[in-house]
Amino acid sequence: MTAPPNRNSRKKGTTLVEFALSWAVVWVVFWGLFEFGYAFYSYNVLLTSVGNAAELGSKMTFDAGSPATFTTAVKNMVVYGDTVTGARPLLPNLSVSNVTVSLSPDSVGPQNITISVTYQIDAVLARFLLTNKPEVTAAFLGQTLCTGC
């Protein structure tokens, strides 16, 4: 007489199938959290650098004879974290051309400085386009000079 089949041997197959299905669901959830976290981190880096650049730009000396020097220093602050051109930007593919610096002119000099960024966050599975975000406006408190005017 033969022994009846073991009931546990049948359960091993279903356990493996359940594990494979649940692992796929858990992996997708973790991957989504990673994508969201990376996008959130990138936006936070941009927001911090734009805020720091607006604070620095509001206190810098503005030369009406050479406004490009001022805007270049502010753009470099956003991209590299320093007023001079660096070797490595804070985020991949972030360049000075992504940054917009606007000054609201007054008869004496600028009143406000507005900095915004247009950037695409390239996550692994998705791309997030930020158009003029983040944007920070600060009151200009620095001195205004006019060399060469």
RAVEN-V758567 format. One record per helix or strand of 3 or more residues. SS is the DSSP state (h for helix, s for strand). FROM is the first residue (numbers start at 1). TO is the last residue. If there is no record, write none. Layout:
<<SS FROM TO> <SS FROM TO>>
//
This chain:
<<h 7 59> <h 67 80> <h 96 98> <s 99 105> <s 110 117> <s 119 122> <s 127 130> <s 135 139>>
//
